[in-house]
Amino acid sequence: MLDSQLIRNDLDEVVKKLAQRGFIVEQEKLKELEAIRKQCQTKTQQLQNERNQSSKEIGKAKAAGKDINELLKNVADSGEKLKTLEIKLGNVQEQLNDILMGMPNLPHDSVPSGRTEADNKEQRLWGTPASLNFEPKDHVDLGTNLGLLDFETAAKITGARFSLMRGSLARLHRALIQFMLDLHTEEHGYTEVNVPYLVNSDSLRGTGQLPKFVEDLFHIPEQDYYLIPTAEVPVTNIARNAILNAEDLPAKFVAHTPCFRSEAGNYGKDTRGMIRQHQFEKVEMVQLVKPENSYTALEELTGNAETILQKLELPYRVVSLCTGDLGFSATKTYDLEVWLPGQQKYREISSCSNFEDFQARRMKARWRSPDIKKPQLIHTLNGSGLAIGRTLVAVMENYQDENGKIAIPKVLQEYMKGKTFLD
């Protein structure tokens, strides 16, 4: 959530910044509500002063033996007026809060300007896509031909956008998870956490999924729980309503979880294969840092995700998302896009974002600086390190041969009991 003081003091700049994202601010509504809020607060202060003064006069009148009935009536009238104003002020603040909760984060000055993903700016390339002397298959044909990937049975069990893996492919999926967790905990300094896969609405509001993206979530109304769309939600909410000590920062967490998304906004998109499913798995990195360190942390976190791709020897590129392609809560995002021979293009495999204090303000996640008495908001970051299904797809397609066999990356062979090919 944006700082209400920033909106009050520099609304024009907020409007300008959000226009770069294609978001139109309800300026007149905001100004109208803000004027009412100020009026209510001014009148409330006046009535409180009058009531305090009447209370003092009552004391003096009692001591002097004077009639205090009129003074008591004044105090009672002031009390009733204050109650009415408090209700009005509460309603106004609720309306203001609803508007603020629907406003996205401001893009950082370094974010390229643009409307769609076509305007994203390539930062760097790593690796070179292999020159194949045969027509590469996509992961669907590869996995189906080997009898290791089964969409029909998954559809029978549940429905569309689910998959079933068998044998060595299921083991390779598990190996990728273990490899990523090992690397992030043993070399990158993250603490592994195992978190709930069901969360309450406060957690989703804290990270920005609610109220805007309610249609993308799977909801269990009886308990008012939601299946997590990403581990970002439970892991980041570790800091909700907490005050961290300076020596506890940076706090770096990594978690493996399933993720559940209705894909309401992507009807008809990527319906073939495992690219976009209702259920998938990720290894997610989250960092909680001091504000002055968050952009250094963004580069580090992005590098941590890149290391996975480099060790798997998968060609990829890093792009900086433009203003119009940023996620709701992010102020700056790098996407990692891996090369898929079956599609002959780069596809997103990780998003690494800095949210600055946007999520922290919603969560009341703070830290105590030894130099400042009042606790300050932390900055939050997260990134996929990596999306397991898409990494599996990339391995299958990049490690295929002309006979449709799939080699196992060297770094994963120890997790596969020394196997070099899927069987």
N, C-alpha and C positions, 0 to 999 in steps of 0.2 A: 504494500500500500504506500502511496506517496505521502510525503510529509504535508499535513494540513497547513502548517505555517508557510511552506513554500507556495502552496496554492493561493493562500490569502495574500501573501506579499509579492508574488511574482507570477500571477495567473497568465499573463501574456506569454512569458517564456515557456510555461508548461504547455499552453495551447500550441505554440510553435513547435516544440519538441514532439508532442504527440501527433501533430499533423504529419510529421515525417513518417510515422508508423501507419498513417491512414486512419487514425482515430480522431473523431470529432468530439471535442469537449463541450458539455452542456453549459456554456458560459453564463447565459442569462439566468438559468436555473440556479447555478452556483452563486451568482451575485445576489439573487433574490433571497436565497436561504441564508447566505452569510449576513445580509443586512438584517434579517429577522433575528438571527442568532445574536448579533451585536446589540440590537434593541432590547432583546429579552435579558441579556446579561447586564446591560446598563440599568434597566428598570429593576432587576433583581437586587443589584447592589444598592440602589436608592432605597428600596423597601427594607432591606436588611438594616441599613443605617437608621432609617426612621424607626424601625422596631426596637433597635438597640437604644435609641435616644428616648423612646417612650418608656422603656423598661427602667432607665435611669430616673426618669421623672416620677415613675410610680414609687420608686424607693424613697425619693425625696418627699413626695406627697404623703406617703404613709408616715414618715418620720415627723412631718409637720401636722398630722392629724387631719389632712384634707381628704375630700371625696376623690376616689380614684376610679370610679365607674366609667367615666368617659375615656380615661387613659387605657383602661383594660379593653374597652371596645375598640380603640384604635389599634392596639396590639393584635387583637383577634382579627380585625379587618385586614391588617398587614399580612398575617399568617395565611389567610384564605387567598389573598392575591398572590402570595409567594407560591402556594401550592399550584395555582392555575398557571403561573409563569413557568414553574418547573416542568409541568406536563407539556406545555407548549415548546419549551426549550428542548426537552427530551425528544419530542417528535421531530423537530428541526434537525437535531444532531443525528437522529436515526436516518433521516433522508440524506443528509450530507454523507454519512458513512456508507450508505448504499451506493451513492455515486462514486465515492472514492474506491470502494471495493471492486467496482467495475472498470476502473481506469488502469491501463497497463503501465509498466515501468517506463521511465524516460530512457531513450537510447544514449549510450555514452558518445562523447564527441568523436571518438575514433571509429565508430560504426559507419560503414559505407551507406550512402543514401540510395534508396531504391524501393521498389514496390513489391517485386516478386523474387523467387529464387534465382531467376535469370540475372538479377542485379547483385548477387553475392560475389564477393571478391576472393579469388584464389590467393592464398598466402604462400603455399609451398606444395611441392610434389615430392613423394618418396617412392623409390622403386620404379621399374618400368614394366608395363604389362608384357607378358611373354608373347613372342611371335609364334603362333601355333600353325602347324602345317596341316591342320584338319579343322573342320567346323565344330567349334566347341558346343557342348550341350549345356542346358541350364540345369540347376540343381534338381528340378522336378524329374526330368528325364533320367538324370544320373541316378538319383536315389530310387526311383521306381524300377528302373532296369535291373538294379542290383538287389531288389526286394527288401530294401532297407528303409524306404520312406513310403508311407501309406496314407493317402488323403481320403480314400473311399471309406476305409474302416473308421477313421476319425469322424467323418461326416455321419456315418451310421450311429456312432456312439453319442455324438453331440450335435454337430451341424457343420455349416460352412465355416471356413477360416480357422480350422483346427488341423493338427497333424499328429501322426503316430510314427515313431521311429523304432526300429528294431536292431537287435544285435550290435554289431561294431559301430554303427552310426549313433545309436543311443549312448554307447560308451564314449565315443568321440565327443558328443555333446557334453557328457559329464566331465571328460578330461579337460575341455576348454574352461569349464567353470573352475575346476581345481587349479589349473595353471594360472588363471587370472587372479584368483584369490591369493595364491602363493606369492606371485610376483608383487602384488600391491602391498601385502603385509610384510614380506621379508625384505623387499628392496625399496619400496616407496614410502614406508613409514605409516601405513594406515592400520587402524585397529578394526579387526573384523567384528561385526555385530550381526546377531540373528534377531530379526524384528517381526512383529505381527504382520500378517498379510491382509488383515481387516483393520480398518481405521475408522475413527469417528469423524463427524463433519468438521469439528474444530481443527483437526489435523489438516484436512483438505483445504480449509479456508486459509490456514497458516501458510501453506506453500503456493496458494494461488489457483488451485484447481476449482474450488468453489468460490463464488457462485457461478462463474462464467461457463465452466465446462461440465456442468452436471450431466448433459446428454452423453458424454463420452465415458461415464462411469457406470459400473455395475453396483446397484444399490440393493441392500437387504433391509426393507422397510420395517420389519418387525423389531429389529434391534437398532435400527438407524445406523448400521455399519455399511461401509463401502469396501469392495475389493480394491486393493491398491493398483493404481495405473503405473506406478514406478516406485522403487525403493526410496527415491528422493523424499517421498511423503513421510513415512515413518522415521527414517533416519534423521532428516532435518528437524523433525518435531521433537527429537531428544532435547533440543534447546528451548522448546516452547515454555514460556513463563519461568524461565531460569535466568540466574545471574551467574555468569562464568567468571572465574578469576583470571587475571592477566596471564598467570603462569600456565593456565590450562589451554591457552591458544598458541598456535593453531590446533584445533581439534580435527583430526582426519579419520573418517570412518569409511569402511567398505562393507557392502552387503550383497549377497546373492539372494534374489527373490524371483518368484514368478511375477508377471505383470498382467493385468487384465484391462482391456480397453474395448469399448463397444464399437469404436471406429465409426461413430455416427456421422462425422464430417467427411468420411472418405469412402462413401458408398460407391462401389464399382471400381475402386482404385486398387491396383496391385492384388487382384483376386487370385492370381495364379501363384501357388507355392507358399513359401514361408516368409515372404518379405513383410507382409502386413497381416497379423493374426489377432484373434481375440485374446489368446493366451500365449505368452512367450516369456523368456527368462533373460535377466540381465545381471551383470555385476556392476554395481553402482558405487561411485565415489562421491563423498560429501565432505566439504571443508567448511569449518566455522573459523573465521579469522578476524583480526583487528582491521578496522577500515583501511588503514594506510597500507595494508599488505595484500588487499584483495586482487589487484591486477597482476601482481607477481604470482599470487596463488593460482590465478587463471592460467597463466602460461605453464606453471608446473603441472597442474592437473591435466591440461591438454597433452603435455609431454608424457605424462604417465599413461594415458590412453594410447598415444602413438607407439609407445614402447611395445605394447602387446602386438600391434600390427607388424612392427619391425621384426620382432622375434619369430612371428609366424611367417615372415617374408611375404607379406601381402602388399601389393602396390596400393597406395592411397594418396589422397590429397587433403589438405586442410583449407577450408574456406571460412571467411568471416561473413556471417549473415548480415544482410542489409537491414535497414530500419523497418522495411515492410514485412520482413520474413522472421523477425525476432519472435520468440515465445513471449507469452503474456507477462511473465514475471522477470524476464531477463533484461539486463541493460547492455550486455555484450555476450555474443555466443560464437564459438568456433564449432563448425561441423567437421567431423572426419568422414570422408567418403572413400569407401574401398572399391577397387576395380572388380567388376563382375564380368568375366568373359562371356557368359551365357546371355547377358544383356548388352554387352559391348559398351558399357558406361560405368561411371562411378555412382555408387549409391550410399546414402548416409548409413553409418554404423555407430556413430557416437555424436552426441551434442554436449559440449562443455561450456557452461554458462556461469557468469557472475551476476548475482542479483542485487549486489550492494546491500542496502538495508531494507529493501522492499519486502522481502519475506519476514525479516526480523521484526519489522514494525507490526506486521499482522500477528506474529507469534509472541510479541513481547520478549524476544530473545536478546539478552543484554550481557555486557561484560563490565567488570569493575576495574577502571584504570586507577593506578596508585596516585596519579596526578589530578584526577577529577573526582569530586565527591559523589556526584550523581552518576549512576550506572548509564553506560552508553550502549547504543544498538550495535550488535555485531554485523559483519557482512557474511553472507552465505553463498556457497558455490556448489555446483554438482556437475557430474559428467558420467556418461556410460563408459565402463572400462572392462568389457564392452557389452553390446547386445549379443547374447549367445547365439540365437537363431541366425542372425545375419552373419555372424562370424563363421558359423558352420556352413552357411551357404557359400561364403567367400572361399573357404577352404576347399569345399567340394568342387567348385568351378575352376579355381586356380590350380588345383593339384590333379586335375583329370588328365588322362592320356587318350590317345586315339581309339583305344579299345573300350573306353568308358570306365576304366578302373580309376580309383582315387587313392593317391599316395597320402601318407600321413606326415605332416610337417615334423621335422627332426625334433623340435622342442617339445612335441606332444608324445613322442614315441615311448618315453619312460612311463607315461600315464596309460599307455596302451599295451603294456607288457612286451614291449619291443617290436610290436607289429609295425610294418612299413606300408601296408596297404589295407584298406577296408575290405572285409570279406563277408 
